[in-house]
Amino acid sequence: MFFKQRRTRRTERIEKTVHDPTYSEVKKAFNDSPDLICREMNVDDQVIEIIYMKNLTKNEVLNAYVIQYLGQLNKEQLTVSYLLNTIPINEVMRSESLEKVVSLLIHGFVYIYIAAERKGLLVNCSAAIERPLEKPEIESIVYGPKIAFTESISTNIKIIRHNVNDPHVK
């Protein structure tokens, strides 16, 4: 009386494309942080995303050695393998995962994503911290943290981000 229904299984082959993280994925990992910057460049109709943390990178190095260099290349030279060997910065590495990209962006690296290849690389453009966290010299505090933030807001954000290595800090 009870008949088993014969189920037909369709085995669909789902290919998971392995690619490096895009700006939207990095932005989501940082919870839409206001100091996460993405600059898009079009070089010979090829889109390049340059992603970095505003307060943790040295803008002079970024502009002189990354953006100007990328602007001089032609379409055939805009590959990750070519850039790994020729970009004029000492520390250049291949991005392998979203976790690696996020952890190195917190340390001042710049992530260059080439949309045509769906691959990216990380370039060290980190800015040195002007000073470490110190006790306030003028104010006497009985309770609470003994840290003084006496610099500009961007310097204070840089100090906080350098000491709290968490992408969820806004």
C-alpha positions in Angstrom: 0.0 0.0 0.0 2.8 2.4 0.7 4.9 2.9 -2.2 8.3 4.5 -2.1 8.6 7.3 -4.4 11.7 7.0 -6.4 13.6 10.2 -6.2 15.8 11.1 -9.1 18.8 13.0 -8.1 20.2 15.5 -10.4 23.9 15.9 -9.8 24.7 19.3 -10.8 28.3 20.2 -10.9 28.8 23.5 -9.2 32.1 25.0 -9.9 33.3 27.3 -7.2 35.4 30.0 -8.8 38.4 30.9 -6.8 39.2 34.6 -6.9 40.8 37.2 -4.7 38.4 39.4 -2.7 36.9 42.4 -4.4 36.3 45.9 -2.8 32.8 45.0 -1.8 34.0 41.9 0.1 36.8 43.8 1.8 34.3 46.6 2.7 31.9 44.1 4.2 34.8 42.6 6.3 35.6 46.1 7.6 31.9 46.9 8.4 31.8 49.8 6.0 34.6 51.6 7.8 34.9 55.3 6.8 38.7 55.2 6.5 38.7 52.3 4.0 39.3 53.9 0.6 39.0 52.5 -2.9 40.4 54.3 -5.9 39.5 52.9 -9.3 41.8 53.4 -12.2 41.1 52.7 -15.8 44.2 51.8 -17.8 43.5 50.9 -21.4 39.9 50.0 -20.5 41.1 47.7 -17.7 39.7 48.4 -14.2 42.1 48.4 -11.3 40.9 48.9 -7.7 43.4 50.3 -5.2 42.2 49.6 -1.7 43.8 51.0 1.4 43.2 52.4 4.9 43.4 56.2 4.8 45.1 56.7 8.1 47.6 53.8 7.9 49.2 54.3 4.5 51.8 56.8 3.4 50.1 58.8 0.6 53.4 60.0 -0.9 54.6 56.4 -1.4 51.1 55.4 -2.7 51.0 58.2 -5.2 54.6 58.1 -6.4 55.3 54.4 -6.5 52.0 52.7 -7.1 49.5 55.0 -8.8 52.0 56.7 -11.1 53.6 53.4 -11.9 50.3 51.8 -12.8 49.4 54.7 -15.0 52.5 54.2 -17.1 51.8 50.6 -17.9 49.9 49.2 -21.0 47.2 46.6 -21.0 49.6 43.7 -21.6 51.7 44.6 -18.6 48.7 44.8 -16.2 49.0 41.3 -14.8 49.7 40.2 -11.3 52.7 38.1 -12.3 54.3 41.1 -14.1 53.5 43.6 -11.2 54.9 41.2 -8.6 58.3 41.5 -10.2 58.4 45.1 -11.4 56.5 47.3 -9.0 59.1 49.6 -7.4 58.4 48.8 -3.7 60.4 46.3 -1.7 57.6 44.3 -0.1 55.1 43.0 -2.6 53.2 39.8 -2.2 50.3 37.9 -3.8 46.9 38.0 -2.0 45.6 34.6 -1.2 42.6 35.1 1.0 40.2 37.7 2.4 41.7 37.2 5.9 45.2 37.9 4.6 44.1 41.0 2.8 42.2 42.3 5.8 45.1 41.7 8.2 47.6 43.4 6.0 45.4 46.4 5.2 45.3 47.0 9.0 49.1 47.1 9.0 49.2 49.8 6.2 49.4 47.7 3.1 47.7 48.6 -0.2 45.6 46.0 -2.0 45.7 46.2 -5.8 42.9 44.2 -7.5 42.9 43.7 -11.2 39.4 43.0 -12.3 40.2 41.3 -15.6 42.2 38.6 -13.9 40.2 38.6 -10.7 43.4 38.5 -8.8 45.2 41.0 -6.6 48.5 41.8 -4.8 49.5 43.6 -1.6 52.1 46.4 -1.5 53.6 47.8 1.6 52.9 51.5 1.8 52.6 51.7 5.6 53.1 54.9 7.4 55.2 55.0 10.6 53.4 55.9 13.8 54.6 59.3 15.1 54.5 58.3 18.7 53.5 55.4 21.0 50.6 55.6 23.5 51.7 57.6 26.5 50.4 58.8 29.8 49.1 62.3 29.9 51.6 64.6 31.4 49.4 67.6 32.3 46.2 65.9 33.5 46.1 63.8 36.6 43.6 60.9 36.4 42.7 58.8 39.4 40.6 56.1 37.6 40.4 55.1 34.0 42.9 54.6 31.2 46.1 56.6 31.3 46.4 57.3 27.6 46.6 60.8 26.0 45.3 61.5 22.5 46.7 64.9 21.9 47.3 64.7 18.1 45.0 65.4 15.2 42.1 63.1 14.7 43.7 61.1 11.9 46.8 60.5 13.9 44.7 59.4 16.9 42.8 57.0 14.6 46.1 55.7 13.3 47.3 55.0 16.8 44.1 53.2 17.8 44.1 51.1 14.6 47.8 50.2 15.1 47.2 49.0 18.6 43.8 47.4 18.1 44.3 45.0 15.2 40.6 44.4 14.5 38.9 45.2 11.2 35.6 45.9 13.1 36.8 49.1 14.7 35.0 52.1 13.2 
